[in-house]
Amino acid sequence: MEVTRRQFLQLSTTGVLGASALGFDLAPASRIKMSLRIEGATVSHSVCPYCAVGCALLAYTKKSSSGKVELLQIEGDPDSPVNEGRLCPKGASALQLAVSRRRVESPLYREPGAAEWKRVSWDFALDKLAQNIKASRDRTFVTTDAGGNVVNRCEGVAFAGGAAFSSEEGYFAAKVMRGLGVVHLEQQARV
Ligand code: SF4
């Protein structure tokens, strides 16, 4: 069947354009029963953690036959005035944050001089972090500036908050850092 460009547009606008209009038999295709992967899934609202735009997400979860809750899909929330259902490529790959086979699930530590990373516990990682922050603070704390003014500041540590921080988390983080004398404070949402 020959269809001119004009006929093609006419068929499209009248809603009858389809494979049958073009001479194909649609009967076999109409017999195929399809169900959405997210059918019956629980929908949860979330926010993309990557940047300060704060696009809203919909996360679909469902209990598998083994009883485990599985994350099936993450997509933009069409009701959000921020992104109206859209996501950039980073946000669109947010599912990988949870289900990627390459996801690192525990802290890794490479000792000074070592070539290999080794798995460590969260307790080890947090202790190490605290020890290193204290050591840097002790080493770089400045009590007076060049003009003899008392400044009491730590110049050897910088802190950057994440865009997914809640107001309370941001407030708490700023308090802790200022308590340490840290003056280089930044927030991803401002970058
Ligand atoms: S989807 Fe993209 S633009 Fe939106 S918050 Fe995530 S990283 Fe930012």
Boltz pocket constraint, residues with backbone or C-beta under 6 A from the ligand:
constraints:
  - pocket:
      binder: B
      contacts: [[A, 48], [A, 49], [A, 50], [A, 51], [A, 52], [A, 53], [A, 54], [A, 55], [A, 83], [A, 86], [A, 87], [A, 88], [A, 89], [A, 90], [A, 91], [A, 92]]
      max_distance: 6.0
